[in-house]
């Protein structure tokens, strides 16, 4: 199963070429004219890709589309949002995460955000000298080189020089103001924030990832309020720091939409966006989410420019559960269905041969696999079948060849499938990032498994959007990835109000944090200290999740998504019930929080400031984040093992390294190395040596 479109490396010749050609043609209609464009390009209708049944390759098709477009598109893969009141906020957060991914696997490749930022700044600067260039050949040459620099068409040595020149130009406040006045010449309206956008893009383009200025720029793009020192570092005035700490959900959602609108407009200087809405089965059971999806589809088409939107769905789910609940004007924003095709016998042979070649299966065993007309029997009932059905059948056949003495193989269990998903998440750092939609889903759906609990969306509260209710107690949940003192002061004050209106019941109020987020409360916080302390006394908890807990929660959501899509032989109801039992201890620890005296309280910053009850994280990296890669010497040992054995259990490699605690660091190195690939399974992770760079 393809979890990530960027993982796709092989396609059967001719399979689903028609749907791919259709999507490429639609994208070409928004990728028109020379860059920079004289005005934003109006968006096309959303392209609806429909699978007749499970496993016909929806995500695989998106992967092929990503690969074909390459650097012609800024690619954004969107999993379902969970809060109907802040749908755009979720879409924006996922978009920024996607923009922070590298363009491709090329060594030193920039992130998509860096490319957008550099292109915008260089083209705007070129626009600024265009009039003078008509009368001065040297200036004309500079304009031409700026355009080439913006389009990434200069040699690496020349790019270093122009980056330095760009840094000088963007450090001059009057120059930024002058350049910002040029944006409206290309039909770009950033609602008076033109200079702020250029300053933020300059921080993204010219400062290292992880630096204070770069981090502040990302916060601004995510519609988070900035601390005064962060705004000052970016050169932003008070009006430009337009996210407020006490914003309502509607205000947060509206500002998030404006940020996304700005990014799409600035694509006139770079290349169009490709937004892919996958796993739409998640919307089916909640009409409010379907309604929010419809509004987003409508605004994508009517108000956002320079992009193409692609929606994928299973046929039955779309026609039965989603489409009937969309308003007619929203349905009109979607194209007629683009159907996927099944695979035939010739394509099956090509695919299975490639799979065995990739895994270095011995020629004799590969020949036995196709013996006795196995393919003919597989396709005896239908000339085409779903690719996933083929792979499931091939897996059973392959195991039977290896273990002929066993008349039947043990059935796969949800335990096996969950462990496989867990190993998948562990193997890819990008899957471990903060995801408020995953946390919301867990609280809302998995939380329903507790005895006598009522799980509802709240009404009338800004931040605590979900609640667990029992006759004698209640628990509330807010979802916040930022670290601004005023936002946290507002959250704490709301937690205090919740305790006051509880009617004497025991109250717990939670915000989950993941290791990739900044520590909250931040060291040195003074303002809001009293509110945070009082909130802790009223049941407020900042629940710091360990990296292992994050991996388990994300694996749980993916497992459930696979069940909804019929990708596994278990229903959504069966899978959810299993997850509720699997996470019973975790749920109970939240429903029955330990007293403050047992878990302690404080910031964890060592400065003695007490703010809120914080459950201590366990087994996280020393820097509080997911592990980075191995050092060169240790990696060399691991490479030797995998190169020699071709495919090897990760446990054997760790044993050779002499330290099982290096697992996550080894996996980070595998992600970055062109000749290594991780294959997650239900029991372990296998590492494979790949002779060809993918």
Protein Blocks (a to p, Z undefined) as FASTA:
>chain_A
ZZblklpmbdcehiaklmmmmmmmmmmmmmgcjdddfbdcddddddddddfbghiopmmm
mmmmmmmnmmmbccddddddfbfklmmmmmmmmmmmmmmpcfblcehiacfklmmmmmmm
mmmmmmmmmmmmmmomklmmmmmmmmmmmnopacfklmmmmmmmmmmmmmpmklmmmmmm
mmmmnopaeehplmmmmmmmmmmmmpcehiaklmmmmmmmnopacdfklmmmnopafklm
mccfkbcfklmmmmmmmmmmmmmmmmmmmcccddddehklmmmmmmklmmmmmmmmmmmm
mmpghiacdddddfklmmmmmmmmpcfklmmmpccddddddddfklmmmmmmmmmmmnop
afklmmmmmgghlmmmmmmmbcbdcfklmmmmmmmmmmmmmmmmlmbacdddfklmmmmm
mmmmmmpmklmgccfklmmmmmmmmmmmpghiacdddehiaklmbdcddfkbccdddddf
bfcfklmmmmmmmmmmmmmmnnopacdddddddfkbccdddehiaghklmmmmmmmnopa
cddddfklmmmmmmmmmmmmmmmnopaccdfklmmmmmmmmmmmmmmmmmmccdfklnop
aehnonopafbdcdddehiafkopacddddfklmmmmmmmmmmnopacfklmmmmnopak
lmmmmmmmmmmpmkbccdddfkbccddddfbdZZ
